[in-house]
C-alpha cells in the first residue's frame, strides 16, 4: 500500500508539472540521454519479449511486479513483445542501452544484470509519466564497480519486509552492494545456532535512551528487541541476489560487543556483569583477546555467518 501511494503521488506530480509531457528524468543521471520525437504508452497488456533466456524472464518479471501499481495490472512476458529485452556482448557487463520510440521499447545489456539496470531506468520513466514514455535513447554504465548502501539493524531492528524495501531502493538506484550491520552494543540481530543466547539475551535491551545521548538521562522504559532467523537471512540474501545485490554482513569486534558479552560473560576479561546497552555511543566492554575461548567463539560465529552470505 505504501509503495502504491508513493507511485500515485509521483504520477500526480509529474502530470501536474506545468502541463508538460513526460521527461527522461532518471536517477542516477545516465552517461548519455538523447531525446527523440513522440511518446510510447506502456500498459498492463504490453508484452515483454525475452526470447528463451530464463535470466531475462526473471528480470522481466521483477520489472512487471514493480510497475504493476502504476499500470493497474501485471505485464506478461513471451518470446517476443513490444518491450524487447536482449543481451549484447559488445557492451560491458553492467552497461545498457534503453531505446524508446513511438513503436516500442528495446533494452540491451551486456548481461542480464545490465538489462536489469536498463529496466530500472525504464521503471522510473513509467512512474514519472504514469506509463506515457518519452521517446529517448539512454546509454549508461556504472562508474564504480562496487556501489553500496548500509543499513544498521544492530541499534534498531528492521523487519525482513522492511529490509527488502531497502533492497528495492538500492536496486532502483543500480546499487550492487548492501552493507548489513547486524550486531552492536545495543543488540545482536542474527541467529547463531551454536550460541543461542546471542539472540535469546543479546537481541533485547530493557529500554532505550530518549534525546541526545550525551546529555539525556531520560529512558522510554520500553523493552526493545528483534532478530533474524537463519532462514530469514537466507530469504533476504536470495531476494537481494535476484536484484544483482551482494550482501556484506558486519559483526562488530573487538568493540561494540556489549550484546555478545551480556549473552556470554566469559567472552570479556572481567567476567561482567554486562548488559545490552540502552544508550548510544561506544561501550568500554570488549572481547577479551587473551583467551583462546574468545577466538574459538569468533571463529564459530564467523563460520555460520559466512555460510549464510555467499560472496561474489
Beta strands, then each sheet from edge to edge (+ up, - down):
strand 1: 32-41
strand 2: 47-49
strand 3: 76-78
strand 4: 83-87
strand 5: 96-101
strand 6: 104-109
strand 7: 132-140
strand 8: 148-152
strand 9: 177-181
strand 10: 183-184
strand 11: 187-188
strand 12: 204-205
strand 13: 209-210
strand 14: 218-219
strand 15: 224-225
strand 16: 246-250
sheet 1: 1+ 7- 5+ 6- 4- 2- 3-
sheet 2: 8+ 9+ 16+
sheet 3: 10+ 11-
sheet 4: 12+ 15-
sheet 5: 13+ 14-
end
